[in-house]
Amino acid sequence: MVSIRMLGTCCAVPENEPNQDCTCALVDDNILIDTGFCAAANMLRHGVTPCDLDYLFITHCHHDHYMGLPQILFYHAMANRAKTKSSPFTIVGPRTEIRMVVERAIHFLRNDQYQFFNGQGLDIVGLDPGQPFETPRYNIMTCPTIHPVPGLCYRFIEKETGKSFVCCWDTAQYDGLIRYAKNADLLLHEASYGPNKRDPLLPGGHSGAPDAAELAKNACVGKLGLVHYYPRLREENLKAAQAIFPNTFAPLPGELMEV
């Protein structure tokens, strides 16, 4: 059974709601997808520490998706210093930007003075859209996003069962997403523009709840989970999406999903 816990579901900046954070998710307690503002603290709330992470997948390098990276890195650096974690920590993201963002996060931690990072225990993997990646449990497929900066959608396919879930965070719609998400058991998709459809040709590179629902319907997915929206629009988003794709839900921060 694949477990996915949403640590946050907000977009841009967290709203004044209990335990809310920008959209990020914890998979099987050892994989993090994006960091939000404070994924490290939110993980601790659920009995998981950043030291438990083996992988971090960054969808794209906009602030609300990597703001919490220095905290994650600091936690891992201290764990390695204390020799409590021997396996490497792998950070995966868009090839053109992920190394720069990680290096600047390390610089922010003043590594030149404190020498937290010595080049060991941290792997940075840059992927181009369409390039696959593999962990011991998952085959992971990628596809491009339509967004102002390079981005990746991730499809996690469990090797043993073939069960899959797709993360489409921060993208306008295009036909390739239908093929990419086809028959996924769970689609987690942004709804930044709330209950309104969004013209994919307009600048911004985002979707509304109806866009996510149409993708879910056309791709014949099992369930649609709405994320990356303003929480005050939750009920409106659900109503708009369920009118198109009835098997839609909107996970709350901390909610555990199983695939």
Secondary structure, 3 states (H helix, E strand, C coil): CCEEEEEECECCCCCCCCCCCECEEEECCCEEECCCCCHHHHHHHCCCCHHHCCEEECCECCHHHHCCHHHHHHHHHHHHHCCCCCCCEEEEEECCCHHHHHHHHHHHCCHHHHCCCCCCCEEEEEECCCCCEECCCEEEEEEECCCCCCEEEEEEEECCCCCEEEEECCCCCCCHHHHHHCCCCEEEEECCCCCCCCCCCCCCCCCCHHHHHHHHHHHCCCEEEEECCCHHHHHHHHHHHHCCCCCEECCCCCCEEEC
